[in-house]
Amino acid sequence: MVKWSLAAELLATMMIVVLMVYYREKKLVVTRKGKVYRSCLGLSLATFLLNVVCVYTIEHTEQVPRAVNLILNSAYFLATVLTCSVIVLYLCYLILEHVYDKRHLRWASLCISGATLGYLLLVLWNLSSGVLFSFDPAGNYRRGPLNRIGYALMAAELLLLAVCYVQNRASVNRPMVKLMHMLPPLAIFLTAFQLAYPQILLNGMMMAMADLILFISFQSSRIETDGLTGIGNRNSFFAELSLRVAGRQQFQIVLLSLQQFVTINQRFGHQRGDAFLYEVARYLDGLCRQARAFRFGNVEFAVVFPWRGETEATDNLQKLRERFQRNWRLGEVETRLTARFAELICTGQSWSPTQIIEGLEYGLRLAKAGPEDTVRFNERTAALLEKERMLVNIMRRSVLERRFQVWYQPIYDCQSGAFTSAEALLRLQDYEGNMISPAEFIPLAEETGLIGELSWIVLEGTCRLLGSGRAPDLRSVSINLSMQQFAEQELISRIVDSLDRNGVPHDRLKVEITERVLLQDMDRMRTAMAEMASRDIHFYQSWRKAPAFRHGDISHTLLPRKEILRGLH
């Protein structure tokens, strides 16, 4: 009578049970990939339990009918190969997850399914032939001449897996690369050990180790998953682009941003607002079978489609636009979620993932600012983006090299009939001497965080002018402060320090306040304005302007029209 050790099988069973419990308790978002993995766990557990039962019935043949033993062991042989086949198929899916051309996956599925079906026929034939195993009249278990063919089949499936991996290496993500470097050598070692020591059953341990490694890789992917919506986050979106680009695949990306979503939170509460975001994510993720959705930002989502021509790309975009022109419903709540879109199509351009993301963000910024709700990133927008990058570079260098100039706009006082004050303005030239419009560099300065530096340049320049004595007729000069500066705790102390260092009375500096700054944080603005007023720093609002002069050009300036300055009370 053959005696087998079940210690490894029992340990493998406990490992699978722990994995299943942990997987369920974590309440991971169920995806197609997750369903296949759960099937791997379920099949593994069933195989282990079946093996334990088979060992018991073989060792107690006098109590178990021969037909029952034959059926149970046949089921175990088939379950072992079936579980291995499902695990290998799951690995093939992971390898080809970022490949649009699914021919390799279909080919692998066909080969694995064919091999499994062939083994099923072999198991059925074994019932009459005993080529795999049999029981003699005394009930003793006998191995057949093809008893090891299951190992050969599993080895062939691993070889198929390796071929699939090598052919698509450029599109395989990093966790899968690590898994492929670890799993086959481990399977080979355990198989060799099993063949060398057949009395120690290790089939279950091989499956359990494979499930454990898959679980570790699967769990690590949660770092790349958005916790609220269950779809990929910004990191996984970047990884997706990297794999698509590395595999030289063609794809379409639509980046969308929900507009005025803060009103949804205000009307329905943040919990209901999160539920709307979840619904949007579910819709985007199910929009197309091969499309993948990602939560790119707080209220921004990206969808990656395979590129199959301009017609299908237009249809994809149109579906999205039409959906956001209709209401969204959550229970009894129904509302409209408007969106702006940026589209980018990659058909072999030499773009890096970072450049693609920059292009999408720039296109979305244009869509938010322009009359159209959709902007495609193409050669024209790429040229605009390059121009913007050059301008930002000029600005950064100009801050370091002190190239910004402070000009002064004279302001006419109707009561005194003279130019008694001015407004400080910032001007910049490129390195060829051409003037750059403030309408171009001021918004960029706000977006890139340079606006604070520029505002302090204006403050220091104004205080130097007022303290130099070169403009004795100017009773005051007004400056603009950015929203970022009003958020700084040291704002007032820095203003006072600049005035005092240049010997300028505080009431000669006026701060011009715009409605945009006032509405940002009314409580903060009241506090800041009250403290400035206590230090004789006043506030103004002015109409737009006559031509400005630079420091030193005051006596040569003529104005074509009058300007009025009035105080804010």
PyMOL commands that set and color helices and strands:
alter all, ss='L'
color gray80, all
select helices_A, chain A and resi 7-25+32-59+66-95+103-129+149-167+169-171+174-196+203-224+234-246+261-268+270-285+310-323+353-369+379-401+438-448+451-468+483-486+491-501+506-508+515-520+522-534+554-556
alter helices_A, ss='H'
color red, helices_A
select strands_A, chain A and resi 133-135+141-143+251-258+292-295+300-306+327-330+333-336+339-346+374-376+405-413+418-429+435-436+476-480+509-512+538-542+549-550+565-567
alter strands_A, ss='S'
color yellow, strands_A
deselect
rebuild
show_as cartoon
